[in-house]
Amino acid sequence: MGVPAFFRWLSRKYSSIIVHCLEERSKECNGVRIPIDTSKPNPNEVEFDNLYLDMNGIIHPCTHPEDKAAPKNEDEMMVAIFEYIDRLINIVRPRRVLYMAIDGVAPRAKMNQQRSRRFRASKEGVELVEEKQRMREEVIQRGGYLPADEIKERFDSNCITPGTEFMDNLAKCLRYYVADRLSNDPGWRNITVILSDASVPGEGEHKIMDYIRRQRAQPNHDPNTHHCLCGADADLIMLGLATHEPNFTIIREEFKPNKPRPCALCGQVGHEIKECQGMPREKQGEHDQFADSLPASEQEFIFIRLCVLREYLERELTMASLPFPFDFERSVDDWVFMCFFVGNDFLPHLPSLEIREGAIDRLVNIYKDVVHKTEGYLTENGFVNLERVELIMQAVGVAEDNIFKKRKEDEEGFKRRMKEKKKRMKAEQRPSFMPSGQFSPHALGGRDRPQAIQNARHAAFDMRMQGRDQQNKDAAQSLKAMIRNGNGNQSHAGPSDALDGRGTKRKADDSDSEPEPEDNVRLWEEGWKQRYYKNKFDVDVSDETFRRKVVKSYVEGLCWVLRYYYQGCASWKWYFPFHYAPFASDFKGLKELFTEFEVDTKPFKPLEQLMGVFPAASGNFLPETWRTLMSDPDSSIIDFYPDDFALDLNGKKYAWQGVALLPFVDERRLRAALEAVYPDLSPEEVKRNSLGSDLLFVGKSHPLCDFIQELYTTGSTESTEMPPELCHGIGGTFNLDEEPILPDKPVQSPVPLLRDIAQNIAIGIKFKDPQFQDGFVFKAVILPEAKMPSKVLKPGDWEKSSRGSWRPQLGFNPNRQQAHLDQSAFRTLGHSMNRDRQRGGQYSNAPPPGNYHQGNYRPPHGGHMQPYQNPRQQQGSLLGAHVPFQPQQYPRQQYGNQGWNRAMQSQASAYQQNQQRGRGGQGNYQHHQGSRHDDDQGHQRGHSAGRSYPLPPPARRYNWN
Amino acid sequence: MRFVSEMAEAEKAEDVVSEFLGQNPHLAQWVESLRGHCETNKQWGARREFILRNMEGYPTIQPGHPSPSLDRLLSLSMVWANHIFLGCLYPQPVMDKITAMAEGLEVHEAPVRKTRDEIMGRGKRSSLSEREDDVSQKRPKAGGAGRPPKPGPPPQAAAEHQPFFNRLYKTVAWRLVSAGGFGPNLDHFDILRACVEGAKASLSCAFVPLRDIPDLPAGRAQRDGQVCELRCLSVYLGTGYGRDDAAARAMASKEALKTFQGRKVTVRVCRRRFRGSDVEDLVLLDEQTRGAGLPPALSYPFQSEPAS
């Protein structure tokens, strides 16, 4: 959902859900890049079976990145996308399935938001170009230097919408990419790739959900398969919870606030386009060797462990002494439902529920009361019990008045505090004497201790002189001040009094209070409801019918959204036809408001949807005659395409937070108008406008390959059931592809930068998710054979049980070995690296994620790593003093059954060493340790040439190289 | 404000529409089917009037049958409603079209919205010089650009012009009597022009597009159309608003003639707004009005003319 605050709130409140990703970097040797072998165990000490990519979260940053220069042309964009996927594969290393889903045509309910985004993006793009032009002229006039403006077409990010040529090209490129990796990358050897491109209707993440839901509902599904979903949207968390799969992890880029962005004009960081001076570029490093690397430019990734979130939620939602048995799974569904009130892509959020004000906690508290009262849950399998929802809404409604008042108070308080702070900052002066060197103040716990004083005598002299100078200056200043004031008898001429005489006059008064956007709704004042309806809907509060209509639509919306998350799209047509939400207190008599959605609705065709979401300025993505409909005064749909539109800041500060008052699309008129221009489509456009199918790819060594090849040789035209035993219990149906990728048939590269695949061993076929009867209800339950992952959070009764001190789990592996350095190691380190190197900055105390703890996966310098590793490899003997494993912990490790290496066992053929490990069974730690040791060596073989390690046993893993 | 006094006439529009529909019950049912699901009564009422008024322009529309021409009319009605109620702006040709179609239609208390461009500080012609350039380019009559206005009319000017306007008053009175009295069905501009010319003077008209006028009170529905200001011997007579120049001029003449309905007319020096500042202006008033609440001036003859 488009609620950035939601993720922030979640990760602060439930901090243990986040695990930093460890990423193995590829090394360069004599200028040749050594590819990473992703068939090796995952450095994150967990094995994932399935990786799902919500591709739009990848396409956007790759095509118009915010923190680096944009790619020059479409080919570079494609390569950037490929590299991004490679990077994700390297981190996640899926063993069974890679599912790539690009947003297809979305349900009508999403269209309002899409329209709003695209209309804005179009205007923003034009503004940026204008601003650039203006600033460029200005800078050049002032004699500044700017790099030549590359003549490139402005990339209109609106082309990332299903049905455009760009998306069609992207689908082709991804097919090539998949074929290439399946043929050449060892990590892909055994995985099944499903590509759902923009021609398949549905939003990317919902196509993924649909796939998971349907796989779960078919009998061959493996209930313990481990999912990893990539994407930054907060609603992925909801979706993941809604699956009720026990092992579900989300991977996303770590959000770092205030990242420096390069200036759009000169490409340098440190200033915005408005302040561009056109200064020559500063050299980065002594010989400009860091020219292309922004400081910490590469985004780190984080995992979000939903099983940990479930643990948190279980603690929070569990209700004692219920009149019926407590079912945690049902309460999770209710929690997901309540999060929709706070914000989702399809409905505006209720005015009284603001996530920053703890709206979800408030709802949870109310919820617990209500469940007691109503003796039941709010939702079941994605269907809403409206009577119970009404009770919740009424409880929120009662508090509404106070919420608004409190909001205003908080706002005022915040403003006051900021003002006071500013004042304080202004008034504050530096201490008159600040010791330097060894005695300078340092942050507590700081790592970088100041250097010891070399020449004590000299340092003492310096400090004395400095202090005296300062005193002299102060004295001189106060003297001056006295003279100026003509006030000789001032008795205490201390430095503090000298302040006023020190130069600049104070400004008249705080002129810094920014002009506030006027708010005529004033929710905190009596009569707010009336004003809200008048201002936002232009109706009187007495217009009961209209208000009822809004509430009805909103209730329908809640039902639709929940159904969308749990059962799939209930109606492609439904949408919320207002720009604002009603008040919680208006939710009365909900039961009769909603019956059922219209059945058998069809999604728009891609080009139709483009007509629905694009502004006239993006008309160049459409055929000629279609485009005219967007601008011709005689067009019968001209009202969909305003040039400019009103923006209601709605109490917010920035334009992008406001509500865009765009007119809604009349579906009937749209279809009628398009009927006349349909004959103008070229055959190519007709193809782009048609609905496509998911594609499934496997490599030659996959058991499915022969089966599919057989289908192609027989040339059967009807759809064939996929044999689930060949592919980890995944079900579905196959249909022959018209232009298939076949083994031993070369694949042409659609990107000139990349070579054709001469020796292709991949095969592709059309894939369809398992189908169920109409009216089938997907159950939102934990599957019977599912094993729940071990708990991560500290048990509430830990102290009582006297089991020693609690060791929090940092990664996926509960028994992660921590690297320790003893003193000699530190000496060696200090010898080869400057120990006092400045790692200043706000976060210098926190260890950088994935730099130290994983030990050998990312060695800093090839030559000096030995002391680093040796302690670890011989941990048993060297670190006898701090053995980190308490003996009583052993029985709790269920190593053989679950945890990070379970998945590997099932991939028996590829990971032979895991069989040895598996035989170790529970608690056999020493054995395991040994195999880890081997592992490390094997791993290093690639890049530690010249070191005297015993050779690993031959042909252990990559015998097929 | 006087020049939007059209509004008063539109107040009865609602009654007219319901009366019309009462006489054509078959239309009533059909037109109700065109209502959008989420339209408020107010919005629908206005749009319904827009549709009914413009039906004539689309003779191929057959009530009860969907047709492309009906869709075109519906689309334009939505353009107009979106413009009035949501604050959308459309390309100029479209705007011109709906302004013409919506002539005579008035909406009360249309919401005031800020467009995105206005919020972003773009497109809005906010700086004074920019706007003046614009106006003077289009309308050379609107006065010189960029010069600070001189102190104002010479002090004796009011007294000097008074005799002329006394004469004009009589001419107008007779003229109106011969035309059958002051009423809505006259060609007001023609009468005024004839009278002024009969008094050996000439009328000067200044036209400015409505959206270029600062200082307008909030709450007005229109954004487009022309405003006309009439002067005679540099004395202000009246301002009017209309869809185009002719309509604006007619309305201004009507306002001017209203001044002549009193028992006498006087030339006074009054303070008015002009391009965002207060200036002294010569104004023709009847004995009741005090010169307060004058619409902002569109032209200002009492400043040094530029060389061109």
Interface residues (C-beta under 8 A of the other chain):
Chain A: R120 K123 E127 N535 F537 D538 V539 D543 F546 K549 S553 P577 F578 A616 S631 P633 D634 S635 S636 I637 I638 D639 Y641 P642 D643 D644 F645 A646 L647 D648 L649 A655 G658 A660 L661 L662 P663 F664 D666 R669 A672 A673 A676
Chain B: G36 H37 C38 T40 N41 K42 Q43 P66 P68 D71 R72 L74 S75 L76 M78 V79 N82 F85 L86 G87 C88 L89 Y90 P91 P93 V94 K97 P111 R113 K114 T115 R116 D117 I119 M120 R122 G123
